Amino acid sequence: MKIEVLFGDVCSLYGDSQNITYLKQTLPDAEFIETKLTQDPWFLENDPDLILIGTMSEKVQRRIIEKFRPHRARILELIEKGTPILATGNACEIFCKHIEYVTEKMEIDGLGIVDLTVKTDYFKRYNSKVLGEAAGIKLVGFRSQFSFLYGDNSQNYFQKVIRGDGINRESKLEGFRVNNLIGTQLLGPMLPLNPLFCEYLLMLAGCEAKAAFREEAMKAYEQRVKEFSDPEVKFDPI
């Protein structure tokens, strides 16, 4: 199995790199191609089984959009072929139609693969927990962001939110999914926190594997689902 990790040198904020660590523990025999920002993506000439890209600064986000823009057709080809792509935190925003950087008074077109727009405001940080459900699996996670997504994702959302917010404060539908392209504003160690989703993601990549340290991971996951489901646990965003 070949897994490409895109730009981990600059796209690993908030502990997103722990997703890669967990996959390496789960799949010790897999080949991990760790592409740096200064390099061309391996997927341009090859077919990875799984692609991951994590949270980045807004300045890096703009660089990556411009880096990807000439290769939009190849990215669409991979999506149409069903290659699983997991974009966490603000990495998901590069696939949107348009991004407005309110504080910086600038705008940029994204790759336009999903018909959503983004507003980023450095004076309005949003921190919150999330309890949701995707593909019949309950998900727990955290968000810390300056941006919200806007538009209609009712036909291509990633998860239904049980507690917390969706793409914005008025929505209960979070992220997006186009074939096996999954974009979510969940960040940090999403896969270790959700071992069942980790196994589901690998299944999309054609690999049947049990998540690393499964017994311990499941105990922690079940405890966190129980905690997040408790109405006494506050979900008020900060």
C-alpha positions as CSV (number, residue, x, y, z in Angstrom):
1,M,0.0,0.0,0.0
2,K,1.3,3.5,-0.9
3,I,0.2,6.5,1.1
4,E,1.2,10.0,0.1
5,V,1.4,12.6,2.8
6,L,1.3,16.0,1.3
7,F,3.5,18.8,2.6
8,G,3.9,17.5,6.2
9,D,6.7,19.9,6.7
10,V,4.2,22.8,6.7
11,C,0.8,21.1,7.0
12,S,0.8,19.5,10.4
13,L,-0.6,22.1,12.7
14,Y,-2.6,21.2,15.8
15,G,-1.2,17.7,15.9
16,D,-2.5,16.6,12.5
17,S,0.8,14.7,12.1
18,Q,-0.4,12.1,14.6
19,N,-2.7,10.8,11.9
20,I,0.3,9.8,10.0
21,T,2.0,8.3,13.0
22,Y,-1.1,6.2,13.7
23,L,-1.3,5.0,10.2
24,K,2.4,4.0,10.3
25,Q,1.6,2.0,13.4
26,T,-1.4,0.4,11.8
27,L,0.3,-0.4,8.5
28,P,4.0,-1.0,9.3
29,D,4.6,-2.5,5.9
30,A,3.0,0.3,3.9
31,E,5.1,2.8,1.9
32,F,4.7,6.4,2.9
33,I,5.7,9.0,0.4
34,E,6.2,12.3,2.3
35,T,6.1,15.1,-0.2
36,K,7.6,18.4,0.8
37,L,6.1,21.8,-0.3
38,T,9.2,22.3,-2.5
39,Q,8.5,19.1,-4.4
40,D,6.0,18.1,-7.0
41,P,3.3,15.8,-5.6
42,W,4.0,12.1,-6.2
43,F,0.4,11.7,-7.3
44,L,1.0,13.6,-10.5
45,E,2.8,10.7,-12.1
46,N,1.7,7.8,-9.8
47,D,-1.4,6.3,-8.2
48,P,-1.3,6.4,-4.4
49,D,-3.8,4.3,-2.5
50,L,-4.5,7.1,-0.1
51,I,-3.6,10.8,0.2
52,L,-3.6,13.0,3.3
53,I,-3.1,16.7,3.8
54,G,-3.4,18.5,7.1
55,T,-3.9,21.9,8.7
56,M,-1.7,24.8,7.5
57,S,-1.3,28.5,7.9
58,E,-3.3,30.8,5.6
59,K,-0.2,31.9,3.8
60,V,0.8,28.3,3.0
61,Q,-2.8,27.6,2.0
62,R,-2.6,30.2,-0.8
63,R,0.7,28.7,-1.9
64,I,-0.7,25.2,-2.1
65,I,-3.8,26.4,-4.1
66,E,-1.5,28.0,-6.7
67,K,0.7,24.9,-6.7
68,F,-2.3,22.7,-7.3
69,R,-4.1,24.9,-9.8
70,P,-2.2,23.7,-12.9
71,H,-2.9,20.1,-11.8
72,R,-6.7,20.4,-11.2
73,A,-7.5,18.0,-13.9
74,R,-5.3,15.3,-12.4
75,I,-6.8,15.9,-9.0
76,L,-10.3,15.5,-10.5
77,E,-9.1,12.3,-12.2
78,L,-8.0,10.8,-8.9
79,I,-11.3,11.8,-7.3
80,E,-13.3,10.2,-10.1
81,K,-11.2,7.0,-9.8
82,G,-12.2,6.8,-6.1
83,T,-8.7,7.5,-4.6
84,P,-9.4,8.3,-0.9
85,I,-8.2,11.8,0.0
86,L,-8.5,13.1,3.5
87,A,-8.1,16.9,4.0
88,T,-8.3,18.0,7.6
89,G,-8.6,21.4,9.2
90,N,-8.3,24.3,6.7
91,A,-6.8,21.9,4.1
92,C,-10.3,21.2,3.0
93,E,-10.8,24.8,2.0
94,I,-8.4,24.5,-0.9
95,F,-11.0,22.5,-2.7
96,C,-13.7,25.2,-2.3
97,K,-14.7,27.7,-4.9
98,H,-13.6,30.9,-3.3
99,I,-11.8,32.2,-0.2
100,E,-12.2,35.6,1.3
101,Y,-9.5,36.6,3.8
102,V,-11.5,39.3,5.6
103,T,-8.7,40.6,7.9
104,E,-6.2,40.8,5.1
105,K,-8.7,42.4,2.7
106,M,-7.9,39.9,-0.1
107,E,-9.6,37.1,-2.0
108,I,-8.5,34.1,-4.0
109,D,-10.2,31.5,-6.0
110,G,-9.9,27.9,-4.8
111,L,-9.8,24.8,-6.9
112,G,-13.6,24.9,-7.3
113,I,-14.1,21.1,-6.8
114,V,-16.9,21.8,-4.3
115,D,-19.4,24.7,-4.7
116,L,-18.7,26.2,-1.3
117,T,-17.1,29.5,-0.3
118,V,-14.9,30.4,2.7
119,K,-14.6,33.4,4.9
120,T,-11.5,33.7,7.1
121,D,-11.4,36.3,9.8
122,Y,-8.4,36.4,12.2
123,F,-10.4,38.3,14.8
124,K,-13.0,35.5,15.1
125,R,-11.3,32.3,16.3
126,Y,-13.7,29.4,16.8
127,N,-12.9,26.5,19.1
128,S,-15.3,23.7,19.8
129,K,-15.8,20.0,20.2
130,V,-17.8,17.9,17.7
131,L,-19.9,14.8,18.0
132,G,-21.1,13.6,14.6
133,E,-21.8,10.6,12.4
134,A,-20.4,9.7,9.0
135,A,-20.9,6.4,7.1
136,G,-22.8,5.0,10.1
137,I,-19.8,5.7,12.5
138,K,-19.9,8.2,15.3
139,L,-17.1,10.7,15.2
140,V,-15.6,12.7,18.0
141,G,-13.2,15.6,17.4
142,F,-12.1,19.1,17.9
143,R,-12.0,22.3,15.8
144,S,-10.0,25.5,16.1
145,Q,-10.3,27.8,13.2
146,F,-10.7,31.3,11.8
147,S,-12.9,30.3,8.9
148,F,-16.4,29.0,8.1
149,L,-17.7,27.5,4.9
150,Y,-20.8,28.7,3.2
151,G,-23.1,27.3,0.6
152,D,-25.3,24.2,0.1
153,N,-23.5,20.9,1.2
154,S,-26.8,19.0,1.8
155,Q,-26.0,16.6,-1.0
156,N,-22.3,16.1,-0.3
157,Y,-21.7,16.7,3.4
158,F,-19.1,14.6,5.3
159,Q,-20.9,14.1,8.6
160,K,-24.2,15.0,10.3
161,V,-23.4,16.8,13.5
162,I,-25.1,15.6,16.6
163,R,-23.5,18.2,18.9
164,G,-21.6,21.1,17.7
165,D,-21.8,23.0,14.4
166,G,-21.5,22.1,10.7
167,I,-19.8,24.2,8.1
168,N,-21.0,27.3,9.9
169,R,-22.9,28.2,13.0
170,E,-26.3,27.8,11.2
171,S,-25.5,24.3,9.8
172,K,-25.5,20.8,11.2
173,L,-23.8,19.3,8.2
174,E,-20.0,19.4,8.4
175,G,-17.4,19.2,5.7
176,F,-17.9,17.6,2.3
177,R,-17.5,14.4,0.5
178,V,-17.0,14.0,-3.2
179,N,-16.6,10.3,-4.1
180,N,-13.8,9.5,-1.7
181,L,-12.5,13.0,-1.3
182,I,-13.3,13.8,2.4
183,G,-12.9,17.4,3.6
184,T,-13.5,18.1,7.3
185,Q,-12.6,21.0,9.6
186,L,-11.9,18.5,12.3
187,L,-8.2,18.7,13.2
188,G,-5.5,17.1,15.3
189,P,-5.3,13.3,15.8
190,M,-8.6,12.5,14.1
191,L,-7.7,8.9,13.2
192,P,-6.3,7.8,16.7
193,L,-9.4,9.4,18.3
194,N,-11.7,7.5,15.9
195,P,-10.3,4.0,15.2
196,L,-13.4,2.8,13.5
197,F,-13.2,5.7,11.0
198,C,-9.5,4.9,10.6
199,E,-10.4,1.4,9.5
200,Y,-13.2,2.7,7.3
201,L,-10.8,5.0,5.5
202,L,-8.3,2.2,4.9
203,M,-11.2,0.1,3.6
204,L,-11.9,2.8,1.0
205,A,-8.2,2.4,0.0
206,G,-8.7,-1.3,-0.5
207,C,-7.0,-2.4,2.7
208,E,-8.6,-4.4,5.5
209,A,-6.7,-3.7,8.7
210,K,-7.4,-3.3,12.3
211,A,-6.4,0.1,13.8
212,A,-3.3,0.1,15.9
213,F,-3.7,-0.6,19.6
214,R,-7.3,-1.3,18.8
215,E,-8.5,-2.5,22.2
216,E,-7.1,0.5,24.0
217,A,-8.1,2.9,21.2
218,M,-11.7,1.6,21.3
219,K,-11.9,2.0,25.0
220,A,-10.8,5.6,24.8
221,Y,-13.1,6.2,21.8
222,E,-16.2,4.8,23.5
223,Q,-15.4,6.8,26.7
224,R,-15.2,10.0,24.6
225,V,-18.4,9.3,22.7
226,K,-20.1,8.8,26.1
227,E,-18.6,12.0,27.4
228,F,-19.5,14.0,24.3
229,S,-23.1,12.6,24.4
230,D,-23.6,13.8,27.9
231,P,-25.8,16.9,28.0
232,E,-23.9,18.1,31.0
233,V,-20.8,18.4,29.0
234,K,-20.8,21.9,27.5
235,F,-20.3,22.4,23.8
236,D,-20.5,26.2,23.8
237,P,-17.9,27.3,21.3
238,I,-15.1,29.6,22.6
